[in-house]
């Protein structure tokens, strides 16, 4: 793991936002046979590793600075239902990320997801199980060798609290990315602004937002920037479904979102569900356009 200082220094030397890679789960579940969609593209067999590597290499060529581990559903509370071992899957799905990132002098972010379904307000596990889930999964990612932890799509206050306190107490370099609904509230009922304020008390490297729709982003972004949110990666909608382009942009439309909301002080920009390396390429084009002007 690199230190918070080293990560911030690397961002400062770039003099532009970090560019995060795009979706993995939606690409893998849409492309590979015999992969368990319930584990959101988690690789469970060595035979799929080469395909995962090819996806990462597309992101490298598109200009990503950070590759995210394919561990969005390797957490203990998810895999226990399917008789897999969380630590084994974390290592399997992280090895190729770390190798590809470091061979190309990029960073490897360890993806730590919500313990349960990303978009459900229901809680089916106990507080003790919730704590064990996050602490174990974060530890497995660090043991695998990631550079920092990216806590993604967090929208329950109890999880936000557990993650923030654990990472802060153990001097873990981490980012936390929040999901909120069009009403401006996270799934547990607090406003996204309350969640951001809480996160900032624990001094993460950055607070981000992810997986929200384009219009929801537009409605709240200016206020979120003022409160201290430092980046975003938006829902671009799975290609297998037909969506409203006003909410789920293609890569060119996504580039316009980045262009219209560009700020050189932003820590990170990426793309979420339904995106691919073409979105990353478009983000890089917009970022370069600003920095060359």
The 8 nearest C-alpha neighbors of each residue, nearest first, counted from 0:
[[1, 146, 147, 145, 2, 144, 141, 172],
 [0, 2, 146, 5, 147, 3, 6, 172],
 [3, 1, 5, 4, 172, 6, 0, 171],
 [2, 4, 6, 172, 5, 7, 204, 1],
 [3, 5, 7, 2, 6, 8, 1, 9],
 [6, 4, 8, 2, 7, 3, 9, 1],
 [7, 5, 9, 3, 8, 4, 10, 2],
 [6, 8, 10, 4, 9, 5, 3, 11],
 [9, 7, 11, 5, 10, 6, 4, 12],
 [10, 8, 6, 12, 11, 7, 5, 13],
 [9, 11, 7, 13, 8, 12, 6, 14],
 [12, 10, 8, 14, 9, 13, 7, 15],
 [11, 13, 9, 14, 10, 8, 15, 7],
 [14, 12, 10, 15, 11, 9, 16, 17],
 [15, 13, 11, 12, 10, 16, 263, 264],
 [14, 16, 13, 263, 17, 264, 10, 286],
 [17, 15, 266, 267, 265, 18, 263, 268],
 [16, 18, 267, 64, 266, 19, 268, 15],
 [19, 17, 63, 64, 268, 269, 267, 16],
 [18, 20, 269, 65, 63, 268, 64, 17],
 [19, 21, 63, 66, 58, 269, 65, 279],
 [22, 20, 270, 271, 275, 274, 269, 276],
 [21, 23, 271, 272, 274, 24, 275, 25],
 [22, 24, 26, 25, 27, 21, 69, 40],
 [23, 25, 40, 39, 27, 26, 22, 28],
 [24, 26, 28, 27, 23, 273, 29, 272],
 [27, 25, 23, 29, 24, 28, 30, 22],
 [26, 28, 40, 24, 30, 29, 25, 31],
 [29, 27, 40, 25, 30, 26, 36, 31],
 [28, 30, 26, 27, 25, 31, 239, 24],
 [29, 31, 27, 28, 26, 32, 25, 34],
 [32, 30, 27, 28, 34, 29, 33, 47],
 [33, 31, 34, 30, 28, 29, 35, 27],
 [32, 34, 35, 31, 36, 28, 44, 47],
 [35, 33, 32, 36, 31, 28, 40, 42],
 [34, 36, 37, 38, 33, 40, 39, 41],
 [37, 35, 39, 38, 28, 40, 34, 41],
 [36, 38, 35, 39, 40, 72, 34, 41],
 [37, 39, 72, 36, 41, 35, 40, 77],
 [40, 38, 36, 24, 37, 41, 72, 28],
 [41, 39, 24, 27, 28, 38, 36, 42],
 [40, 42, 38, 39, 43, 72, 69, 70],
 [43, 41, 44, 40, 92, 47, 48, 34],
 [42, 44, 41, 88, 45, 91, 34, 47],
 [45, 43, 46, 42, 47, 48, 91, 34],
 [44, 46, 48, 47, 43, 42, 91, 49],
 [47, 45, 44, 48, 49, 50, 43, 42],
 [48, 46, 45, 50, 49, 44, 42, 51],
 [47, 49, 51, 45, 50, 46, 52, 42],
 [50, 48, 52, 51, 47, 53, 46, 45],
 [49, 51, 53, 52, 48, 47, 54, 46],
 [50, 52, 48, 54, 53, 49, 55, 47],
 [51, 53, 49, 55, 50, 54, 48, 56],
 [52, 54, 50, 56, 51, 55, 49, 57],
 [55, 53, 51, 57, 52, 56, 50, 58],
 [54, 56, 52, 58, 57, 53, 59, 51],
 [55, 57, 59, 53, 58, 54, 60, 52],
 [58, 56, 60, 54, 55, 59, 276, 61],
 [59, 57, 61, 55, 276, 56, 60, 63],
 [60, 58, 56, 63, 62, 61, 57, 55],
 [59, 61, 57, 58, 62, 56, 63, 280],
 [62, 60, 280, 58, 59, 279, 63, 276],
 [61, 63, 59, 60, 283, 280, 58, 64],
 [64, 62, 18, 59, 20, 19, 65, 58],
 [63, 65, 18, 105, 17, 19, 106, 62],
 [66, 64, 106, 19, 63, 107, 105, 20],
 [65, 67, 107, 20, 108, 106, 100, 19],
 [68, 66, 108, 107, 109, 110, 69, 65],
 [69, 67, 93, 109, 70, 96, 110, 108],
 [68, 70, 92, 71, 41, 67, 93, 23],
 [71, 69, 73, 72, 68, 110, 89, 92],
 [70, 72, 112, 110, 69, 73, 111, 39],
 [73, 71, 38, 70, 74, 77, 39, 41],
 [72, 74, 70, 85, 89, 88, 71, 78],
 [73, 75, 72, 136, 77, 76, 85, 78],
 [76, 74, 85, 77, 78, 132, 79, 73],
 [75, 77, 74, 79, 78, 114, 132, 115],
 [78, 76, 75, 74, 79, 72, 80, 73],
 [77, 79, 80, 81, 83, 75, 76, 73],
 [78, 80, 82, 81, 77, 76, 75, 83],
 [81, 79, 78, 82, 77, 76, 83, 75],
 [80, 82, 78, 79, 83, 77, 38, 84],
 [83, 81, 79, 80, 78, 84, 85, 77],
 [82, 84, 78, 81, 79, 85, 88, 80],
 [83, 85, 87, 86, 88, 82, 78, 79],
 [86, 84, 88, 75, 73, 87, 74, 89],
 [85, 87, 89, 88, 84, 139, 90, 136],
 [88, 86, 90, 84, 89, 85, 91, 83],
 [87, 89, 91, 85, 90, 86, 92, 73],
 [90, 88, 86, 92, 87, 91, 93, 73],
 [89, 91, 93, 87, 88, 92, 143, 94],
 [92, 90, 88, 89, 93, 94, 87, 42],
 [91, 93, 89, 69, 90, 94, 88, 42],
 [94, 92, 90, 96, 68, 91, 95, 89],
 [95, 93, 97, 96, 91, 92, 90, 98],
 [94, 96, 98, 97, 93, 99, 52, 92],
 [97, 95, 93, 99, 94, 98, 68, 100],
 [96, 98, 100, 94, 107, 95, 99, 101],
 [97, 99, 95, 101, 96, 100, 102, 94],
 [100, 98, 102, 96, 97, 101, 95, 103],
 [101, 99, 105, 97, 103, 98, 102, 106],
 [100, 102, 104, 103, 98, 105, 99, 97],
 [103, 101, 99, 100, 104, 98, 105, 97],
 [102, 104, 101, 100, 105, 99, 59, 98],
 [105, 103, 101, 102, 100, 106, 64, 99],
 [104, 106, 100, 64, 101, 103, 65, 107],
 [105, 107, 65, 100, 66, 146, 64, 108],
 [108, 106, 66, 145, 146, 97, 65, 100],
 [109, 107, 67, 147, 148, 145, 149, 146],
 [108, 110, 148, 68, 145, 149, 140, 67],
 [109, 111, 149, 70, 68, 71, 150, 67],
 [110, 112, 150, 149, 151, 71, 109, 137],
 [113, 111, 151, 71, 150, 114, 110, 152],
 [114, 112, 115, 153, 117, 152, 116, 111],
 [113, 115, 76, 112, 132, 129, 74, 77],
 [114, 116, 113, 117, 77, 76, 122, 119],
 [117, 115, 119, 118, 113, 114, 120, 121],
 [118, 116, 119, 113, 115, 152, 153, 154],
 [117, 119, 116, 120, 186, 154, 178, 115],
 [120, 118, 121, 116, 117, 186, 115, 122],
 [119, 121, 186, 187, 122, 118, 155, 116],
 [122, 120, 119, 123, 116, 187, 186, 115],
 [121, 123, 124, 120, 115, 125, 119, 116],
 [124, 122, 121, 125, 115, 129, 126, 128],
 [125, 123, 122, 128, 129, 126, 127, 76],
 [126, 124, 128, 127, 129, 123, 122, 130],
 [125, 127, 129, 128, 130, 124, 157, 131],
 [126, 128, 130, 125, 129, 131, 124, 132],
 [129, 127, 131, 125, 130, 126, 132, 124],
 [130, 128, 126, 132, 127, 131, 125, 133],
 [129, 131, 127, 132, 128, 133, 134, 126],
 [132, 130, 128, 134, 129, 133, 135, 127],
 [133, 131, 129, 130, 75, 135, 134, 128],
 [134, 132, 136, 135, 130, 131, 137, 129],
 [133, 135, 131, 137, 136, 132, 130, 138],
 [136, 134, 138, 132, 133, 137, 131, 139],
 [135, 137, 139, 133, 138, 74, 134, 132],
 [138, 136, 140, 134, 139, 135, 133, 141],
 [137, 139, 135, 141, 136, 140, 142, 134],
 [140, 138, 136, 142, 137, 141, 86, 135],
 [141, 139, 143, 137, 138, 142, 109, 145],
 [140, 142, 138, 144, 143, 139, 145, 137],
 [141, 143, 139, 144, 140, 138, 145, 90],
 [144, 142, 140, 141, 90, 139, 145, 93],
 [143, 145, 141, 142, 146, 0, 140, 97],
 [146, 144, 107, 109, 141, 147, 108, 0],
 [145, 147, 0, 1, 107, 108, 106, 144],
 [148, 146, 108, 172, 173, 145, 0, 109],
 [147, 149, 173, 109, 108, 150, 174, 110],
 [148, 150, 174, 110, 109, 108, 151, 173],
 [151, 149, 111, 175, 112, 176, 110, 174],
 [150, 152, 176, 112, 153, 149, 111, 175],
 [153, 151, 178, 177, 176, 209, 154, 112],
 [152, 154, 177, 151, 178, 113, 155, 176],
 [153, 155, 185, 178, 186, 177, 152, 156],
 [156, 154, 187, 158, 157, 186, 153, 159],
 [155, 157, 159, 158, 160, 187, 154, 194],
 [156, 158, 160, 159, 155, 161, 126, 187],
 [159, 157, 161, 160, 156, 155, 162, 153],
 [158, 160, 156, 162, 157, 161, 163, 155],
 [159, 161, 157, 163, 158, 162, 164, 156],
 [162, 160, 158, 164, 159, 163, 165, 157],
 [163, 161, 165, 159, 160, 164, 166, 158],
 [164, 162, 160, 166, 165, 161, 167, 159],
 [163, 165, 167, 161, 162, 166, 168, 160],
 [166, 164, 162, 168, 167, 163, 161, 169],
 [167, 165, 171, 169, 163, 168, 164, 170],
 [166, 168, 170, 164, 169, 165, 163, 201],
 [167, 169, 165, 166, 170, 164, 171, 163],
 [168, 170, 166, 171, 167, 165, 164, 172],
 [171, 169, 167, 168, 166, 172, 165, 2],
 [172, 170, 166, 169, 173, 167, 147, 148],
 [171, 173, 3, 147, 2, 170, 148, 204],
 [174, 172, 148, 147, 203, 204, 149, 171],
 [173, 175, 149, 205, 204, 203, 206, 150],
 [174, 176, 150, 206, 149, 207, 151, 177],
 [175, 177, 207, 208, 151, 152, 206, 150],
 [178, 176, 208, 153, 152, 154, 209, 207],
 [177, 179, 152, 154, 153, 209, 208, 185],
 [180, 178, 185, 184, 183, 191, 154, 177],
 [179, 181, 182, 183, 184, 185, 178, 211],
 [182, 180, 183, 215, 179, 184, 211, 214],
 [183, 181, 180, 184, 179, 215, 190, 185],
 [184, 182, 181, 180, 190, 191, 179, 185],
 [185, 183, 190, 191, 179, 189, 182, 180],
 [184, 186, 179, 154, 188, 187, 189, 191],
 [187, 185, 120, 154, 188, 155, 184, 179],
 [186, 188, 155, 185, 120, 189, 156, 154],
 [189, 187, 186, 185, 184, 190, 155, 156],
 [190, 188, 184, 185, 187, 193, 191, 194],
 [191, 189, 184, 192, 193, 183, 185, 194],
 [190, 192, 194, 184, 193, 185, 183, 195],
 [191, 193, 195, 190, 194, 196, 223, 226],
 [194, 192, 196, 190, 191, 195, 197, 189],
 [193, 195, 191, 197, 192, 196, 198, 190],
 [194, 196, 192, 198, 197, 193, 191, 199],
 [197, 195, 193, 199, 194, 198, 192, 200],
 [196, 198, 194, 195, 200, 199, 193, 201],
 [199, 197, 195, 200, 196, 201, 194, 163],
 [198, 200, 202, 201, 196, 197, 195, 203],
 [199, 201, 198, 197, 202, 196, 203, 195],
 [200, 202, 199, 198, 203, 167, 163, 164],
 [203, 201, 199, 200, 204, 198, 167, 205],
 [204, 202, 205, 174, 173, 201, 199, 206],
 [203, 205, 174, 173, 3, 202, 172, 206],
 [206, 204, 174, 203, 229, 207, 175, 228],
 [205, 207, 228, 175, 176, 229, 174, 203],
 [208, 206, 176, 230, 231, 228, 229, 175],
 [207, 209, 177, 176, 231, 178, 230, 232],
 [208, 210, 232, 233, 231, 211, 178, 152],
 [211, 209, 234, 233, 271, 232, 178, 212],
 [210, 212, 234, 233, 209, 215, 178, 216],
 [213, 211, 215, 246, 234, 214, 216, 233],
 [212, 214, 246, 216, 215, 217, 247, 211],
 [215, 213, 217, 216, 212, 246, 218, 245],
 [216, 214, 218, 212, 181, 217, 213, 211],
 [215, 217, 213, 214, 218, 220, 219, 212],
 [218, 216, 214, 215, 220, 219, 213, 221],
 [217, 219, 215, 216, 220, 214, 221, 181],
 [220, 218, 222, 216, 217, 221, 223, 215],
 [219, 221, 223, 222, 216, 217, 224, 218],
 [222, 220, 224, 223, 219, 225, 218, 217],
 [223, 221, 225, 224, 220, 219, 226, 218],
 [222, 224, 220, 226, 225, 221, 228, 219],
 [225, 223, 228, 221, 227, 222, 226, 220],
 [224, 226, 222, 223, 227, 221, 228, 220],
 [225, 227, 223, 224, 228, 222, 192, 195],
 [228, 226, 224, 225, 229, 223, 206, 195],
 [229, 227, 224, 206, 207, 223, 230, 226],
 [230, 228, 265, 266, 207, 206, 205, 227],
 [231, 229, 267, 207, 268, 266, 265, 228],
 [230, 232, 208, 268, 207, 209, 233, 269],
 [233, 231, 270, 269, 209, 271, 268, 210],
 [232, 234, 210, 271, 270, 209, 211, 212],
 [233, 235, 210, 271, 272, 211, 212, 236],
 [234, 236, 247, 273, 272, 274, 248, 271],
 [237, 235, 273, 247, 272, 234, 238, 242],
 [238, 236, 273, 239, 240, 272, 25, 235],
 [237, 239, 240, 273, 236, 241, 274, 25],
 [240, 238, 237, 241, 29, 236, 273, 25],
 [239, 241, 238, 237, 242, 236, 273, 243],
 [242, 240, 239, 243, 238, 237, 236, 244],
 [243, 241, 244, 247, 240, 236, 246, 237],
 [242, 244, 245, 246, 247, 241, 248, 236],
 [245, 243, 247, 248, 246, 242, 249, 252],
 [246, 244, 243, 247, 248, 213, 214, 242],
 [245, 247, 213, 244, 212, 243, 214, 248],
 [246, 248, 235, 244, 236, 243, 245, 242],
 [249, 247, 244, 252, 253, 235, 246, 245],
 [248, 250, 252, 251, 253, 247, 235, 244],
 [249, 251, 278, 253, 252, 254, 277, 248],
 [252, 250, 254, 253, 249, 255, 281, 248],
 [253, 251, 255, 248, 254, 249, 250, 256],
 [252, 254, 250, 256, 255, 251, 248, 249],
 [253, 255, 251, 257, 252, 256, 281, 282],
 [254, 256, 258, 252, 253, 257, 259, 251],
 [257, 255, 253, 259, 254, 258, 260, 252],
 [256, 258, 254, 260, 255, 259, 261, 253],
 [257, 259, 255, 261, 256, 260, 254, 285],
 [260, 258, 256, 257, 261, 255, 254, 262],
 [261, 259, 257, 258, 256, 262, 255, 220],
 [262, 260, 258, 257, 259, 263, 265, 286],
 [261, 263, 264, 265, 260, 16, 15, 258],
 [262, 264, 15, 265, 16, 261, 14, 266],
 [263, 265, 262, 266, 16, 15, 229, 14],
 [266, 264, 229, 16, 263, 230, 262, 267],
 [265, 267, 16, 229, 230, 17, 264, 268],
 [266, 268, 17, 230, 16, 265, 18, 231],
 [269, 267, 18, 231, 230, 232, 19, 17],
 [270, 268, 232, 19, 18, 20, 21, 231],
 [269, 271, 232, 21, 233, 274, 278, 234],
 [270, 272, 234, 233, 22, 232, 21, 210],
 [273, 271, 234, 22, 235, 236, 274, 25],
 [272, 274, 237, 236, 235, 238, 25, 22],
 [275, 273, 22, 272, 235, 21, 271, 270],
 [274, 276, 277, 21, 278, 22, 273, 279],
 [275, 277, 279, 58, 278, 57, 61, 280],
 [278, 276, 280, 279, 275, 281, 250, 61],
 [279, 277, 250, 281, 276, 280, 275, 274],
 [280, 278, 276, 282, 281, 277, 61, 283],
 [279, 281, 61, 277, 283, 278, 282, 276],
 [280, 282, 284, 278, 283, 279, 254, 277],
 [283, 281, 279, 285, 284, 280, 254, 286],
 [284, 282, 286, 280, 281, 285, 287, 62],
 [283, 285, 281, 287, 282, 286, 288, 280],
 [284, 286, 288, 282, 287, 283, 258, 281],
 [287, 285, 283, 289, 288, 284, 282, 290],
 [288, 286, 290, 284, 289, 285, 291, 283],
 [287, 289, 285, 291, 286, 290, 284, 292],
 [290, 288, 286, 292, 287, 291, 285, 261],
 [289, 291, 287, 292, 288, 286, 15, 14],
 [292, 290, 288, 289, 287, 286, 285, 284],
 [291, 289, 290, 288, 287, 286, 285, 263]]
